[in-house]
Amino acid sequence: MGQQQKVSTSLAAAVSEDIGAALAPVDAELERRYPGDPGTRQPVHTVYVPGDLFAADTIRTWGEQALAALDEHAPDAGSFAAVLGLDDELAGPVYDRMRAKLEREPVEDLRVDFEDGYGQRPDAEEDEAAARAARLIAEAYARGTAAPYMGMRMKCLEAAVRERGIRTLDVFLTGLMEAGGLPEGLVLTLPKVTYAEQVTAMVRLLDAFEEARGLEPGRIGFEIQIETSQSILADDGTATVARMIRAAEGRATGLHYGTFDYSACLGVSAAYQAGDHPAADHAKAVMQVAAAGTGVRLSDGSTNVLPVGPAEQVHAAWRLHYGLTRRALARAYYQGWDMHPGHLPTRYAAVFAFYREGFEPAADRLARYANRAGGAIMDEPATAKALSGYLLRGLDCGALDLAEVTRLTGLTRPELEGFAAPRRGDLTASSAG
């Protein structure tokens, strides 16, 4: 045994106590404003179906139509891989899992649309459609045929449609309550938000509904759609979207990018309105930074190029959608919009390929980190968080199986979740970066 090192200090204990007292409000603010990811499943997409077209069998028929498109235009793994340029090793696993997903759970998140996809209708007609949507969603949850997440998109809170939007929201939520209560997977979407005050108004609406129906305060959350330039940059040069998250008072669950409304707002020509336009990248980068650590999740928008028509046209649309989805995943946009059943094959192909091709390296790195085994890459707690989050997302969507993840990492799901959601201090106490 060597000589024990003498440890000396110079600061009185009162110094640390005083600093702790001074920073206590900051500590509390960090916990309140930046609680981190909620740790629940995030859907890989949102499907928007107009209120007049939504039916009891919508989810099933979307899956059937997606499978029919595959049968016609890519009936096996080889032909599908040739269209998308998938590696031979990935082709079979991705194709098989994708078809199984379309049979088992073709839609992860469905929004009955009463905004652009529905348009302006007589009040009685929209009332009836909103009440019908609530009944069908309640029945789907009761039968076990619902998507993991379901809800509605109301009209925005701008003056011209404000009253109609509020009434549709009221009819829909009231219908759910009278059918047995709000489902756990309920999601609401507030579109075309330009000012934080509109978010505050939505909060007040939900406060009033919860009070009227005896619900726990804060029970109902909502997504904010970013579709205007004013939602990204205010006239004083600040990031408006950050104000919106703050104004939601903890109710904001997501930020959804609206590809075409936002592009049009900036004057982008119709032929160039797409998720990979530089204007879209800028908006989504601002959204990403504003939402980081808040627990508010991000969603990319959609493509309006539909996989319909002759095989050559379908294949071109598939390649476009696949490429946009892979691009979004690499940029940490793990969710996007799908507007047509024909988009489902390439949505799941892109998602499954993303997780399966990176599965083994991620599992190896996390196992080495967990076992302090070292390796060619020196990972830190923040990287372990990202690695475990990656594996959990792959598990949630069906790209990965728990048995194979546990076999390569040696970790159970609760252990993975522990790495994915460390306490705030754990990310810095043993990290230099």
Sequence and secondary structure as in RCSB ss.txt:
>XXXX:A:sequence
MGQQQKVSTSLAAAVSEDIGAALAPVDAELERRYPGDPGTRQPVHTVYVPGDLFAADTIRTWGEQALAALDEHAP
DAGSFAAVLGLDDELAGPVYDRMRAKLEREPVEDLRVDFEDGYGQRPDAEEDEAAARAARLIAEAYARGTAAPYM
GMRMKCLEAAVRERGIRTLDVFLTGLMEAGGLPEGLVLTLPKVTYAEQVTAMVRLLDAFEEARGLEPGRIGFEIQ
IETSQSILADDGTATVARMIRAAEGRATGLHYGTFDYSACLGVSAAYQAGDHPAADHAKAVMQVAAAGTGVRLSD
GSTNVLPVGPAEQVHAAWRLHYGLTRRALARAYYQGWDMHPGHLPTRYAAVFAFYREGFEPAADRLARYANRAGG
AIMDEPATAKALSGYLLRGLDCGALDLAEVTRLTGLTRPELEGFAAPRRGDLTASSAG
>XXXX:A:secstr
          S HHHHHHHHHHHHHHHHHHHHH      S   SEEEEEETTT  TTHHHHHHHHHHHHHHHH  
SHHHHHHHHT  HHHHHHHHHHHHHHHHH S SEEEEE STTT    HHHHHHHHHHHHHHHHHHHHHT S SEE
EEE   SSTTTHHHHHHHHHHHHHHHHHTTS  TTEEEEE S  SHHHHHHHHHHHHHHHHHHT  TT   EEEE
E SGGGTB TTSSBHHHHHHHHTTT EEEEEE HHHHHHHTT  GGG STTSHHHHHHHHHHHHHHTTTT EEE 
        SSHHHHHHHHHHHHHHHHHHHHTT   EEE SGGGHHHHHHHHHHHHHHTHHHHHHHHHHHHTT   
SS   HHHHHHHHHHHHHHHHHTSS HHHHHHHH   HHHHHHHHS  TTHHHHT   
